[in-house]
């Protein structure tokens, strides 16, 4: 997993370096809402948690229809459940770094597009909260690897987008004694953005 993390960071760094000198490169920002949940072993009683997602992207054109789109986002993930009448939230905050392949269809005022690619998330905060009280979770893995699938529409400089994030790595630290199964982040995002 460390090797994969280093690889994605190198790809992102190279992409930004290329973007700085490439024609047909577009910078932009996106923000929206996460509908997050946790799937896997013993997660049947969990419900989705609504959170925020926002950050920036670089669209590097390879052709009129194909581009590579590195991104960096703050993303709130997790889930919630009820315990004896009390709603408890598992709040997991990440810095997500997807490197996506983008296919844009032809159009004038509206151009639909598809996104697909890997993403690495870096945990920056993890807590269990209920009734305005919270406790830090110390068994959450520091990185989270996954895949992103998305569809959106460009309206000149504005865009609207829906995407699904499928977590592939166990979010519980592998050195934790209670890690006897595998649980993963899943996220559906609705975002709006603006390109410069």
C-alpha positions in Angstrom: 0.0 0.0 0.0 2.9 2.4 0.7 4.3 1.7 -2.8 0.9 2.5 -4.3 0.6 5.7 -2.3 4.1 6.9 -3.4 3.2 6.1 -7.0 0.0 8.1 -6.9 1.7 11.1 -5.3 4.5 10.9 -8.0 1.9 10.8 -10.8 0.0 13.7 -9.2 3.2 15.8 -8.9 4.2 15.0 -12.5 0.7 15.9 -13.7 0.8 19.3 -12.0 4.2 19.9 -13.4 3.1 19.1 -16.9 -0.1 21.1 -16.5 1.8 24.2 -15.6 3.4 24.2 -19.1 0.7 22.5 -21.2 -1.8 24.1 -23.5 -5.4 22.9 -23.1 -5.0 22.6 -19.4 -7.9 23.7 -17.2 -7.8 24.4 -13.5 -10.9 24.3 -11.4 -12.7 23.9 -8.1 -15.5 21.6 -7.0 -17.7 21.3 -3.9 -20.7 19.3 -2.9 -22.2 16.8 -0.6 -21.1 13.2 0.4 -23.5 10.5 1.1 -21.1 8.1 2.8 -21.4 4.7 4.4 -19.2 1.8 5.5 -19.6 -1.6 4.0 -18.2 -5.0 4.9 -18.3 -7.5 7.8 -20.8 -6.7 10.6 -22.0 -3.4 9.0 -25.7 -4.2 8.4 -26.9 -1.8 11.0 -25.1 1.2 9.7 -26.8 4.1 7.9 -25.4 6.7 5.5 -23.7 9.8 6.9 -24.0 13.2 5.0 -20.9 15.3 4.8 -19.0 17.8 2.8 -16.5 17.4 0.0 -14.5 20.1 -1.8 -11.3 20.9 -3.4 -9.5 21.5 -6.7 -8.6 19.7 -10.0 -6.5 20.0 -13.1 -7.8 18.8 -16.4 -4.9 18.0 -18.7 -6.1 17.4 -22.3 -4.5 14.5 -24.2 -6.9 14.9 -27.1 -10.2 16.7 -27.8 -12.1 14.0 -25.9 -9.5 12.3 -23.6 -7.9 14.0 -20.6 -6.2 13.1 -17.3 -7.7 14.8 -14.2 -5.7 14.8 -11.0 -7.6 16.2 -8.0 -7.2 16.9 -4.3 -10.2 17.0 -2.0 -11.2 17.3 1.6 -13.8 14.6 2.1 -16.0 13.7 5.1 -16.9 10.0 5.2 -18.2 7.5 7.8 -21.5 6.2 8.9 -24.1 6.4 11.7 -26.1 3.9 13.8 -28.5 3.8 16.7 -27.5 2.3 20.0 -30.3 2.2 22.7 -32.1 5.2 21.2 -28.9 7.3 20.7 -27.6 8.2 17.3 -23.9 7.6 17.1 -21.8 8.9 14.2 -18.5 7.5 12.9 -16.8 10.6 11.3 -13.8 9.9 9.1 -12.2 12.9 7.4 -9.7 12.4 4.5 -7.6 14.3 2.1 -8.5 12.4 -1.1 -6.2 12.4 -4.1 -7.8 10.8 -7.2 -6.0 10.6 -10.6 -8.8 10.1 -13.1 -9.2 9.4 -16.8 -11.8 11.6 -18.3 -13.8 11.0 -21.6 -15.8 14.1 -22.8 -18.5 13.7 -25.4 -19.0 16.2 -28.2 -21.3 19.1 -27.6 -21.5 22.9 -27.6 -23.3 24.4 -24.6 -23.4 21.1 -22.7 -20.7 18.4 -22.9 -21.3 15.1 -20.9 -18.3 13.3 -19.6 -17.3 10.1 -17.8 -14.6 9.7 -15.1 -12.7 6.6 -13.9 -9.6 6.1 -11.9 -7.8 5.2 -8.7 -7.8 7.3 -5.5 -5.7 7.4 -2.4 -7.1 8.9 0.8 -5.1 10.2 3.8 -6.9 10.1 7.1 -6.7 13.5 9.0 -9.3 12.9 11.6 -11.5 10.0 12.9 -13.9 10.2 15.8 -17.0 8.6 17.3 -19.6 11.3 18.3 -23.0 11.3 20.1 -25.0 13.9 22.0 -22.4 16.7 21.4 -19.6 14.5 22.7 -16.8 12.8 20.8 -13.9 10.5 21.2 -11.0 10.0 18.9 -10.7 6.7 17.1 -7.1 5.3 17.2 -7.6 2.2 15.1 -8.3 3.8 11.7 -5.8 3.1 8.9 -3.8 6.1 7.8 -4.5 5.6 4.1 -7.5 4.4 2.1 -7.2 3.2 -1.5 -10.2 3.0 -3.8 -11.7 3.5 -7.2 -13.8 6.4 -8.5 -16.6 6.2 -11.1 -18.3 9.4 -12.2 -20.5 11.1 -14.7 -21.0 14.9 -15.2 -21.9 17.6 -17.6 -19.8 20.7 -18.5 -21.8 23.9 -19.2 -19.0 26.1 -20.5 -17.1 27.0 -17.3 -19.6 25.4 -14.9 -20.1 21.7 -14.2 -22.3 19.4 -12.3 -21.2 15.9 -11.4 -22.1 12.7 -9.6 -19.6 10.1 -8.6 -19.3 6.9 -6.7 -16.2 6.0 -4.6 -15.6 2.4 -3.9 -13.1 1.7 -1.1 -10.9 -1.3 -1.7 -8.7 -1.3 1.4 -9.6 -2.1 5.0 -10.1 1.2 6.9 -9.2 -0.5 10.2 -5.4 -0.5 10.9 -4.0 -4.0 10.2 -2.1 -3.9 13.5 -5.3 -3.5 15.5 -6.2 -6.7 17.4 -9.9 -6.4 16.7 -9.3 -6.3 12.9 -10.8 -9.7 12.2 -12.6 -8.7 9.0 -12.6 -6.1 6.3 -14.7 -2.9 6.2 -14.5 -0.3 3.5 -15.6 3.3 2.8 -18.3 3.8 0.2 -19.3 7.3 -1.0 -21.7 8.8 -3.4 -21.0 12.5 -4.2 -23.0 15.2 -5.9 -20.8 18.2 -6.8 -20.8 21.5 -8.6 -17.7 23.2 -10.0 -16.2 26.0 -11.9 -13.2 26.0 -14.2 -10.7 28.8 -14.8 
